[in-house]
Amino acid sequence: MQKISRADACPLPKKRPAHPYLVMGMAFLLPGSGQVLNGMAPRGITMVFFMISLAWVTYHLTTPQHSFVGRHAGGFFVYAMSILDAYKWARYRWEHYKAHAGRSG
């Protein structure tokens, strides 16, 4: 049985990941772009799909007396979650890179 070293089990990324604040800023400006910067494009597309879908659903479940944000609350909720998701994964990748940058591999 071959023993796997810790360096082999957790390889260092080939290039430095984007800074988490940059990813969060891009996710705030353009929905789904934070996930794309993290290398998770299908996840970003999925987030945008659910933003549009839930905004459409909440729009049709409310009345014209509600505010714009109230009428599209489902989409705004997914938008907020996508910003947090992009930042969380960017922070994880950033810390992982910093922790393993000193070792050779």
N, C-alpha and C positions, 0 to 999 in steps of 0.2 A: 504494500500500500504506500503510495507516494504522499509525503507530507507536504502540505501547502503552507507556504510562509504567509505571514500577515501582509507583506508587501504585494504578493501575488493575489491575495484575496481582495484587496482594496487598491487597485491601481490608481496612480496619479493621472488626472486628466491631461491630455496632450497640450492644451492651451489654457491660459488663465481664464476663469469664468468672469462674466460681467459683474460689476459691482452691484450689490443689492439695491442701493439707492437709485442707480441708473435704471435698473429693471423696474423698480416700483414707479419711478417717474414715467417711464415709457408705458407701463400698464395703465397709469392714470390718464395719460394723454390719448392713447389709442387702445381700446379694449382688445385683449388677446395678444398684444405685442410683447408683453412681459413674458408670457409663456414661450413665444417664438424665440426671444433672446435667451431663454433658458434651454433652448433645444427641444422644446416640447410643443411643436407646432400643432399636432392633432388635438392636444389638450386646449390650446388657444382657440382653435376653430370650434371645438365643442362648447367652450365658454361663450363665444359670440353667438352660436346657435341658440343656446339656452337663454341668453340675454334677450334676444329678439323674440323667441317663443314666449317666454314668461311676460315680457312687456306687452305682447299682443294679447295674452290671456287676461292679464289684469286690466288692460284697456277695455276689453269687452265685458268685464265683470263689474265695472264701475260706471258711475253716471257722469254726465257733463259738469255737474256741480263740484266734482273733485278737482284738485290741482293737477298740474302736469305730472309732478312727481308721484302723486297718489295714483294717477291713472296708469303709470308705467312702473309701479313699485316692484314688481317681480323682476323686471329687467335691471333696475337699479340695485336690487339686492344681489343678483348674480354678478353684476359689475363690481360691486364692493368686494365680494368674495374672490373674484378673479384677481383683484389687486393684491389682496392678502395672500392668496395662493402663489402668485408670481414672486412676491417678496420672500415668502417662507422658503421656497425652493432655491431661490437665488442665494439667500443667506446660508442655507445648508451647503450648497455647492461651494460658496466662498470660504466658509469655515473648514470644510473638508480639504480644500486646496491649501489653505494656510497651514493646517495641521500636518499635511503630508509633503509640503514643498521642500522641507529640509532633508528628507531622505532621498537616496538615489533609487531610481526605479525606472 
